[in-house]
């Protein structure tokens, strides 16, 4: 998966169908049936009746999280399962998920308010991580 492009186009599920022309992006509407006739009509110019979005040149900046532990395959067991006496509140997220992105500032504020009582963490469950035990190919 190309995380960078998925983030740029805010792809929340697949398949997503787009026509890109003159730095404008036309998304195939989810309300339309994904069948041959509708797709052919959309791709052959039918997209022009839909509102376009500007072509996303960059990924929007991610909010900086100061009060949340970033968890991964390498530290999850140590931090969460074998961690201190405080419970963990963990959000499993996907970096391309629009709901997850919008929730990050709230999650960071939650981490601030629960500091010292509950550990707050996030784990990217979608992106494959290379096991730390890998030594060669």
Residue pairs with C-beta under 8 A, 6 or more apart in sequence:
1 126
3 95
3 96
3 127
4 59
5 11
6 95
6 96
7 59
7 95
7 96
8 56
8 57
8 58
8 59
9 16
9 18
9 25
9 56
10 56
10 96
10 98
11 96
12 96
12 97
12 98
12 99
15 34
16 27
16 28
17 27
17 28
17 34
17 39
17 42
18 25
18 26
18 27
18 28
19 25
19 26
19 28
19 42
19 43
19 47
20 26
20 55
21 47
23 54
23 55
24 52
24 53
24 54
24 55
25 52
25 53
25 54
25 55
25 56
26 42
26 47
26 48
26 50
26 52
27 50
27 53
28 34
28 39
28 42
28 47
29 50
32 38
32 42
62 101
62 104
63 104
63 105
63 108
65 104
65 107
65 108
65 111
65 122
66 108
66 111
66 112
67 108
67 109
67 110
67 111
67 112
67 115
67 120
68 107
68 108
68 111
68 120
68 121
68 122
69 79
69 119
69 120
69 121
69 122
70 121
70 122
70 123
71 79
71 80
71 90
71 121
71 122
71 123
72 123
72 124
72 129
73 129
73 131
73 132
74 129
74 132
76 123
79 88
79 119
79 121
80 88
80 90
80 119
80 121
83 119
84 119
86 116
86 117
86 118
86 119
87 118
87 119
88 118
88 119
88 120
88 121
89 110
89 114
89 118
89 119
89 120
89 121
90 120
90 121
90 122
90 123
91 100
91 103
91 107
91 121
91 122
91 123
92 122
92 123
92 125
93 100
93 103
93 122
93 123
93 124
93 125
93 126
94 100
94 124
94 125
94 126
94 127
95 124
95 126
95 127
96 126
97 126
104 122
107 120
107 122
110 120
111 120
114 120
